[in-house]
């Protein structure tokens, strides 16, 4: 297997990028890549760290790095701290960026905007040699939601092979693509840079995230393919019929797409969304078309089976060359005879919150490390708004002031613990050998009228001063399923406010009511 050289990507007059800050052809791209390559250090080979928001400049930097014998390195986020941390890696030879005020100490920093704008004389366009599929082409990173970001090395065969497959599968030839995920993420890199380039499509350089500007761009630039994530697609529900009339295909990944969102996009705009299942480590695995399709169908060349314990066993051309075949992941699946499968959740307690992977155990560890916390349990629950799930933590003892945990949450903004909301809880049985405290199992039990009534009676019992004007009442015990979010102790207590201390005595079941309905189990399916 050999991969095409940079100079063999088609007609040099074809459009490869559009939108602000200007349209560019393939000839422009090869010339600008040559200008960047001239500013990169020569061998020995290493990595070129790329921190560009402009997808066109990411493409130019990738071609330049490969032409100079280097690999591409993409930081887990565009935050200056993440970029500076990776720039200190001995493997990094240079930084290419498109931001003001960027400075790193160890390696040269090349402003891609200045490099391509300063070409004042004819320059030979870049014509690269075919890439060996075994060559190290890129290093991408996981999000770091469950700890330190993990580096994933991609060979040219993995990365460009998948981009070529996706370009053909989604019929990108001649398409105009808008991808909202950043190119720093493997999903955004593949669908927003490499697959359009390999498939003869043009990509939007800087994509808007909000519904109205996106609709205006679709109409003005004749966009026909939208690549996005569920949180952004949900925002498109505010658009009127016909606002996205030019689109022929919509792709979603990064988190499970709510069925209601898929249905509304179909009803209002006639769009059928194709979801992509995959991960940074494994590459793409399968697709399915919403709404109402629960089965995932493996990509061409990908074989999915179930291990003895029900976990996904994967054989794929996009796996690392040294990975075991099949690779057993932590996703639970049910595989049909035709090879399609249903995703049943994660075995390792990892859930998706706003497109980020979050470890429930890691959140619990963060809470247990805080002074005064005797025990804690965390569950995932369905959420409204931009997130499909949210985390709810039950924290013991019951008289713990949640305000004491807020400084810890602010200090851990980079941690997944910052994404949890918590409620105080009285001690209850934990299903473990150490005994006592809260458990995910108990926290996930839906509240009943009897438990709410017991909590209400306990709250009314004399146990200290209260500033409440009237005893709180349980909304569920009056026969309504509506839960208030304003109570600091339990979602099923009505009449409370942030100015009043939590009612004394709610049980662990009451405090976890908000996160414990059966909807938490239904929300288990997640795209890794």
Secondary structure as the mmCIF struct_conf table of DSSP 4:
data_model
#
loop_
_struct_conf.conf_type_id
_struct_conf.id
_struct_conf.beg_label_comp_id
_struct_conf.beg_label_asym_id
_struct_conf.beg_label_seq_id
_struct_conf.end_label_comp_id
_struct_conf.end_label_asym_id
_struct_conf.end_label_seq_id
STRN STRN1 UNK A 2 UNK A 3
HELX_RH_3T_P HELX_RH_3T_P1 UNK A 6 UNK A 8
BEND BEND1 UNK A 9 UNK A 10
TURN_TY1_P TURN_TY1_P1 UNK A 12 UNK A 13
BEND BEND2 UNK A 14 UNK A 14
STRN STRN2 UNK A 15 UNK A 18
BEND BEND3 UNK A 19 UNK A 19
TURN_TY1_P TURN_TY1_P2 UNK A 20 UNK A 21
STRN STRN3 UNK A 24 UNK A 25
HELX_RH_AL_P HELX_RH_AL_P1 UNK A 26 UNK A 38
TURN_TY1_P TURN_TY1_P3 UNK A 39 UNK A 39
BEND BEND4 UNK A 40 UNK A 40
BEND BEND5 UNK A 43 UNK A 44
HELX_LH_PP_P HELX_LH_PP_P1 UNK A 45 UNK A 45
STRN STRN4 UNK A 47 UNK A 51
BEND BEND6 UNK A 53 UNK A 53
HELX_RH_AL_P HELX_RH_AL_P2 UNK A 55 UNK A 67
TURN_TY1_P TURN_TY1_P4 UNK A 68 UNK A 69
HELX_LH_PP_P HELX_LH_PP_P2 UNK A 70 UNK A 70
STRN STRN5 UNK A 71 UNK A 74
BEND BEND7 UNK A 76 UNK A 78
HELX_RH_AL_P HELX_RH_AL_P3 UNK A 80 UNK A 87
TURN_TY1_P TURN_TY1_P5 UNK A 88 UNK A 88
BEND BEND8 UNK A 89 UNK A 89
TURN_TY1_P TURN_TY1_P6 UNK A 90 UNK A 91
STRN STRN6 UNK A 92 UNK A 97
TURN_TY1_P TURN_TY1_P7 UNK A 100 UNK A 101
BEND BEND9 UNK A 105 UNK A 107
STRN STRN7 UNK A 108 UNK A 111
HELX_RH_AL_P HELX_RH_AL_P4 UNK A 112 UNK A 117
TURN_TY1_P TURN_TY1_P8 UNK A 118 UNK A 118
BEND BEND10 UNK A 121 UNK A 121
HELX_LH_PP_P HELX_LH_PP_P3 UNK A 124 UNK A 126
HELX_LH_PP_P HELX_LH_PP_P4 UNK A 128 UNK A 130
STRN STRN8 UNK A 131 UNK A 132
TURN_TY1_P TURN_TY1_P9 UNK A 133 UNK A 134
BEND BEND11 UNK A 135 UNK A 135
STRN STRN9 UNK A 136 UNK A 141
TURN_TY1_P TURN_TY1_P10 UNK A 145 UNK A 146
BEND BEND12 UNK A 147 UNK A 148
HELX_LH_PP_P HELX_LH_PP_P5 UNK A 149 UNK A 150
STRN STRN10 UNK A 151 UNK A 155
HELX_RH_AL_P HELX_RH_AL_P5 UNK A 156 UNK A 169
TURN_TY1_P TURN_TY1_P11 UNK A 170 UNK A 171
TURN_TY1_P TURN_TY1_P12 UNK A 173 UNK A 174
STRN STRN11 UNK A 176 UNK A 179
BEND BEND13 UNK A 181 UNK A 181
TURN_TY1_P TURN_TY1_P13 UNK A 183 UNK A 184
BEND BEND14 UNK A 185 UNK A 185
HELX_RH_AL_P HELX_RH_AL_P6 UNK A 186 UNK A 189
HELX_RH_PI_P HELX_RH_PI_P1 UNK A 190 UNK A 194
HELX_RH_AL_P HELX_RH_AL_P7 UNK A 195 UNK A 199
TURN_TY1_P TURN_TY1_P14 UNK A 200 UNK A 200
STRN STRN12 UNK A 202 UNK A 204
BEND BEND15 UNK A 205 UNK A 206
BEND BEND16 UNK A 210 UNK A 210
HELX_RH_AL_P HELX_RH_AL_P8 UNK A 211 UNK A 220
TURN_TY1_P TURN_TY1_P15 UNK A 221 UNK A 222
STRN STRN13 UNK A 225 UNK A 228
HELX_RH_AL_P HELX_RH_AL_P9 UNK A 230 UNK A 235
HELX_RH_3T_P HELX_RH_3T_P2 UNK A 236 UNK A 238
BEND BEND17 UNK A 239 UNK A 239
HELX_LH_PP_P HELX_LH_PP_P6 UNK A 240 UNK A 240
TURN_TY1_P TURN_TY1_P16 UNK A 241 UNK A 246
BEND BEND18 UNK A 248 UNK A 248
STRN STRN14 UNK A 249 UNK A 252
BEND BEND19 UNK A 254 UNK A 255
HELX_LH_PP_P HELX_LH_PP_P7 UNK A 256 UNK A 258
HELX_RH_AL_P HELX_RH_AL_P10 UNK A 259 UNK A 269
STRN STRN15 UNK A 273 UNK A 279
TURN_TY1_P TURN_TY1_P17 UNK A 280 UNK A 282
STRN STRN16 UNK A 283 UNK A 289
BEND BEND20 UNK A 290 UNK A 292
STRN STRN17 UNK A 296 UNK A 296
STRN STRN18 UNK A 297 UNK A 298
HELX_LH_PP_P HELX_LH_PP_P8 UNK A 299 UNK A 299
TURN_TY1_P TURN_TY1_P18 UNK A 300 UNK A 301
STRN STRN19 UNK A 303 UNK A 306
TURN_TY1_P TURN_TY1_P19 UNK A 308 UNK A 309
BEND BEND21 UNK A 310 UNK A 310
STRN STRN20 UNK A 311 UNK A 315
TURN_TY1_P TURN_TY1_P20 UNK A 317 UNK A 318
BEND BEND22 UNK A 319 UNK A 319
TURN_TY1_P TURN_TY1_P21 UNK A 321 UNK A 322
BEND BEND23 UNK A 323 UNK A 323
BEND BEND24 UNK A 325 UNK A 326
STRN STRN21 UNK A 327 UNK A 335
TURN_TY1_P TURN_TY1_P22 UNK A 337 UNK A 338
BEND BEND25 UNK A 339 UNK A 339
STRN STRN22 UNK A 341 UNK A 346
TURN_TY1_P TURN_TY1_P23 UNK A 347 UNK A 348
BEND BEND26 UNK A 349 UNK A 349
STRN STRN23 UNK A 350 UNK A 353
TURN_TY1_P TURN_TY1_P24 UNK A 354 UNK A 355
STRN STRN24 UNK A 356 UNK A 359
HELX_RH_AL_P HELX_RH_AL_P11 UNK A 360 UNK A 368
TURN_TY1_P TURN_TY1_P25 UNK A 369 UNK A 369
BEND BEND27 UNK A 370 UNK A 370
TURN_TY1_P TURN_TY1_P26 UNK A 371 UNK A 372
STRN STRN25 UNK A 375 UNK A 382
TURN_TY1_P TURN_TY1_P27 UNK A 385 UNK A 386
BEND BEND28 UNK A 388 UNK A 388
STRN STRN26 UNK A 389 UNK A 396
BEND BEND29 UNK A 397 UNK A 397
TURN_TY1_P TURN_TY1_P28 UNK A 398 UNK A 399
TURN_TY1_P TURN_TY1_P29 UNK A 402 UNK A 402
HELX_RH_AL_P HELX_RH_AL_P12 UNK A 403 UNK A 411
TURN_TY1_P TURN_TY1_P30 UNK A 412 UNK A 414
BEND BEND30 UNK A 415 UNK A 415
HELX_RH_3T_P HELX_RH_3T_P3 UNK A 416 UNK A 419
STRN STRN27 UNK A 420 UNK A 424
BEND BEND31 UNK A 431 UNK A 432
TURN_TY1_P TURN_TY1_P31 UNK A 433 UNK A 434
BEND BEND32 UNK A 436 UNK A 437
HELX_RH_AL_P HELX_RH_AL_P13 UNK A 440 UNK A 443
TURN_TY1_P TURN_TY1_P32 UNK A 444 UNK A 444
BEND BEND33 UNK A 445 UNK A 445
HELX_LH_PP_P HELX_LH_PP_P9 UNK A 446 UNK A 447
HELX_RH_AL_P HELX_RH_AL_P14 UNK A 449 UNK A 460
BEND BEND34 UNK A 461 UNK A 461
BEND BEND35 UNK A 464 UNK A 464
BEND BEND36 UNK A 469 UNK A 470
STRN STRN28 UNK A 473 UNK A 474
TURN_TY1_P TURN_TY1_P33 UNK A 475 UNK A 475
HELX_RH_3T_P HELX_RH_3T_P4 UNK A 476 UNK A 478
TURN_TY1_P TURN_TY1_P34 UNK A 479 UNK A 479
BEND BEND37 UNK A 485 UNK A 485
BEND BEND38 UNK A 488 UNK A 489
TURN_TY1_P TURN_TY1_P35 UNK A 491 UNK A 492
STRN STRN29 UNK A 493 UNK A 494
BEND BEND39 UNK A 495 UNK A 495
TURN_TY1_P TURN_TY1_P36 UNK A 498 UNK A 499
BEND BEND40 UNK A 500 UNK A 500
HELX_LH_PP_P HELX_LH_PP_P10 UNK A 501 UNK A 503
TURN_TY1_P TURN_TY1_P37 UNK A 504 UNK A 505
HELX_RH_AL_P HELX_RH_AL_P15 UNK A 508 UNK A 511
TURN_TY1_P TURN_TY1_P38 UNK A 512 UNK A 512
HELX_RH_3T_P HELX_RH_3T_P5 UNK A 513 UNK A 515
BEND BEND41 UNK A 517 UNK A 517
TURN_TY1_P TURN_TY1_P39 UNK A 518 UNK A 518
HELX_RH_AL_P HELX_RH_AL_P16 UNK A 519 UNK A 522
TURN_TY1_P TURN_TY1_P40 UNK A 523 UNK A 524
#
